[in-house]
Amino acid sequence: MQRNYWPTSEWLQAPDPATLRKDAEKLTALDPIIKSEYSNINGIVVVRNGYMAYESYYNGYGPEDTHHVASVTKSVISALVGIAIDAGYIRNVDQKVLDFFPEYAQGADKQKQEVSIRHLLTMTAPYSFEDWQEPLDKMCMQPDWVKYTLDLLGQQGSIGTFKYSTAGAHLLSAILTRSTGKSAREFANECLFKPIGMKEIPDYEMKSFGFEDLFGENVKGWVTDPNGNSTGGWGLTLSPRDMARFGLLYLNGGIWDEHEVVSGAWTRESTAMNPNKYGYLWWLRQEDGVSAYLAMGDGGNVICCIPEKDLVVAIASEFMMNPRDRWTLINYLIGK
């Protein structure tokens, strides 16, 4: 997809509301809708045809503020895995997980030995817990999260059955570190964030590992586990503008300013529709003739990419239980 400019250093505003194919009245109405129906949205950026068509902030936040985007982190990890494969650090998605943890391989059962990176990316690795009932709190109380997750892996369940696992995404972060020699944060800063103009994520020392440090008010930069691995399933902080940059990168097939940051093959594989409606750590949606892929996190954090509309919607939110579905707001923007 050809672009007239790239928002590496700054975003350009859309010349007029027609860039979003909506009239001025509809965009103007977006603000009161958010204030009345989406009270936990802290910031929203709408990008159409590569231009910023709409931007607004709430609850005291502004464009420079970063937000804990929760499981949006997983889609960033997915991109990093693709970059690591293209660079030769990882052979391919079918490389076995235990290849990276040989000290845990001895005595492992056959099913655990067969689990691959692809299974972690697509949430089809076997675990003993029921789907959506992962005991994440137990992992967070362990001195070694990787060992705990590897112990869980392969217990009961069956390979190929969808079972959402944040711990599995954390294993991918550890695999990135084992294969590249850098934390996911360091690798992202160098190979993903810097090339597309996203802010560098600083290294903040974890003082403790309580709820507020891992999920709450003390989250900053990129959370790490007790052994220094960047959290793979949550814990990354981003501004809405940088969320939109990441979405635009994928919308453009991994190309940024004529440079390949993520391969086109990886972006296509990651977002190809399948029966689980879940790609390589991206949610997939097809509704009323509109296809979208989304990085989604608790509380209503989302990066939604709609290729046929050349549209990216990035929303940063304060965590709350059962927030209103962001798809309703996105439907409003695309006229559904």
Residue pairs with C-beta under 8 A, 6 or more apart in sequence:
1 251
1 252
1 253
1 255
1 310
3 50
3 252
4 50
5 12
5 50
6 50
6 197
6 256
6 257
7 50
7 52
7 197
7 241
7 245
7 248
8 196
8 197
8 256
8 257
9 197
11 45
11 47
11 51
11 52
11 55
11 241
11 244
12 51
12 52
13 51
13 52
13 53
14 20
14 48
14 49
14 51
14 52
14 53
15 51
17 23
17 24
17 26
17 27
17 53
19 48
19 49
19 51
19 53
20 27
20 46
20 48
20 53
20 54
20 311
20 333
21 48
21 309
21 335
22 333
22 335
26 332
27 53
27 54
30 54
30 56
30 332
30 333
31 56
33 329
33 332
34 41
34 44
34 56
34 58
34 329
35 58
37 324
38 300
38 323
38 324
38 326
38 329
40 59
40 299
40 300
40 317
40 318
40 319
40 320
40 323
41 58
41 300
41 315
41 316
41 317
42 57
42 58
42 59
42 61
42 65
42 67
42 316
42 317
42 318
43 55
43 56
43 57
43 58
43 61
43 63
43 65
43 67
43 239
43 240
43 315
43 316
44 54
44 55
44 56
44 57
44 240
44 313
44 314
44 315
44 316
45 52
45 54
45 55
45 240
45 241
45 243
45 244
45 312
45 313
45 314
46 52
46 53
46 54
46 55
46 311
46 312
46 313
46 314
46 333
47 53
47 244
47 247
47 248
47 311
47 312
47 313
47 314
48 309
48 310
48 311
49 310
50 248
50 310
52 244
55 63
55 240
55 241
57 63
57 65
57 240
59 318
61 67
61 316
63 239
63 240
63 241
64 239
65 239
66 199
66 220
66 237
66 238
66 239
66 242
67 237
67 238
67 239
67 240
67 301
67 316
67 317
67 318
68 215
68 219
68 234
68 235
68 236
68 237
68 301
68 319
69 236
69 237
69 238
69 243
69 295
69 297
69 301
69 316
70 234
70 297
70 298
70 299
70 301
70 319
71 166
71 233
71 234
71 295
71 296
71 297
71 298
71 301
72 236
72 238
72 243
72 295
72 296
72 297
72 301
72 302
72 303
73 169
73 222
73 231
73 232
73 233
73 234
73 235
73 236
73 297
74 166
74 169
74 232
74 233
74 234
74 281
74 295
75 246
75 281
75 282
75 295
75 303
76 188
76 192
76 236
76 246
76 295
77 169
77 172
77 173
77 176
77 184
77 232
77 233
77 281
78 121
78 172
78 270
78 279
78 280
78 281
78 282
79 192
79 246
79 249
79 250
79 262
79 266
79 270
80 176
80 184
80 187
80 188
80 191
80 192
81 90
81 93
81 117
81 121
81 172
81 175
81 176
81 280
82 254
82 262
82 263
82 266
82 267
82 270
82 280
83 187
83 191
83 192
83 261
83 262
83 266
84 90
84 176
84 179
84 180
84 187
85 91
85 92
85 93
85 266
86 262
86 263
86 266
87 191
89 176
89 179
89 180
90 117
90 175
90 179
92 117
93 116
93 117
93 118
93 121
93 280
94 116
94 117
94 118
95 116
95 117
96 113
96 114
96 115
96 116
97 115
97 116
97 117
97 119
97 120
97 125
97 150
97 153
97 171
97 175
98 104
98 105
98 108
98 112
98 113
98 115
98 150
100 174
100 175
100 178
100 179
101 146
101 150
101 174
101 178
104 147
104 150
105 113
108 154
109 154
111 126
111 154
111 159
112 150
112 153
112 154
113 154
114 159
115 125
115 126
115 153
115 154
115 159
117 172
117 175
118 124
119 125
119 159
119 160
119 168
120 165
120 168
120 169
120 171
120 172
121 172
121 270
121 279
121 280
121 281
122 162
122 274
122 276
122 278
122 279
122 280
123 162
123 163
123 164
123 165
123 168
123 276
123 278
124 159
124 160
124 161
124 162
124 163
124 276
125 153
125 154
125 159
125 163
125 165
125 168
126 153
126 154
126 155
126 156
126 157
126 158
126 159
126 161
126 163
127 134
127 152
127 153
127 155
127 156
127 157
127 163
127 165
127 168
128 152
128 155
128 156
128 157
129 135
129 152
129 163
131 162
131 163
131 164
132 164
134 164
134 165
134 166
134 167
136 166
136 167
138 148
139 145
139 148
139 149
139 167
139 170
140 209
140 214
142 148
142 226
143 226
144 226
144 227
145 167
145 170
145 225
145 226
145 227
145 229
146 170
146 171
146 174
146 225
146 227
146 229
148 167
149 167
149 168
149 170
149 171
150 171
152 167
153 168
153 171
157 163
162 276
162 278
165 233
166 232
166 233
166 234
167 233
168 233
169 232
169 233
169 281
170 225
170 229
170 231
170 232
170 233
171 232
172 232
173 183
173 184
173 229
173 230
173 231
173 232
174 229
174 232
176 182
176 183
176 184
176 187
177 183
177 184
177 229
177 230
180 187
182 190
183 224
183 228
183 229
183 230
184 222
184 229
184 230
184 232
185 201
185 203
185 221
185 222
185 224
185 230
188 201
189 200
189 201
191 261
192 198
192 246
192 261
192 262
193 199
193 200
193 201
193 242
194 200
195 256
195 259
195 261
196 245
196 246
196 248
196 249
196 256
196 261
197 242
197 245
198 238
198 242
198 245
198 246
199 238
199 239
199 242
201 221
201 222
201 236
201 237
202 221
203 221
204 220
204 221
204 222
206 213
206 223
206 224
206 226
207 213
207 218
209 225
209 226
212 218
212 219
213 219
213 223
214 223
214 231
214 235
215 234
215 319
219 235
219 237
220 237
221 237
222 230
222 231
222 235
222 236
222 237
223 230
223 231
223 234
223 235
223 236
224 230
224 231
224 235
225 231
230 236
234 297
234 298
238 246
238 316
239 316
240 314
240 315
240 316
241 314
243 295
243 303
243 314
243 315
243 316
244 303
244 312
244 314
246 295
246 303
247 295
247 303
247 304
247 305
247 312
247 313
247 314
248 312
249 255
249 256
249 261
249 262
250 262
250 267
250 270
250 271
250 293
250 305
251 305
251 307
251 310
251 312
253 264
253 267
253 268
254 260
254 261
254 262
254 263
254 264
254 266
254 267
255 261
255 264
266 280
269 279
269 280
270 279
270 280
270 281
270 282
270 293
271 279
271 280
271 282
271 284
271 293
271 305
272 279
272 284
273 284
273 286
273 291
274 284
277 283
277 284
277 285
277 286
278 284
279 293
281 295
282 293
282 294
282 295
283 293
283 294
283 295
283 296
284 291
284 292
284 293
284 294
285 291
285 292
285 293
285 294
285 327
286 292
287 327
287 336
288 336
290 306
290 308
290 309
290 334
290 336
291 306
291 307
291 308
292 304
292 305
292 306
292 330
293 304
293 305
294 302
294 303
294 304
294 305
295 302
295 303
296 302
298 319
299 317
299 318
299 319
299 320
299 323
300 315
300 317
300 320
300 323
300 324
300 326
301 315
301 316
301 317
302 313
302 314
302 315
302 326
303 312
303 313
303 314
303 315
304 311
304 312
304 313
304 314
304 315
304 326
304 330
305 311
305 312
306 312
306 313
306 330
306 334
309 334
311 333
311 334
313 326
313 329
313 330
313 333
315 326
315 329
317 323
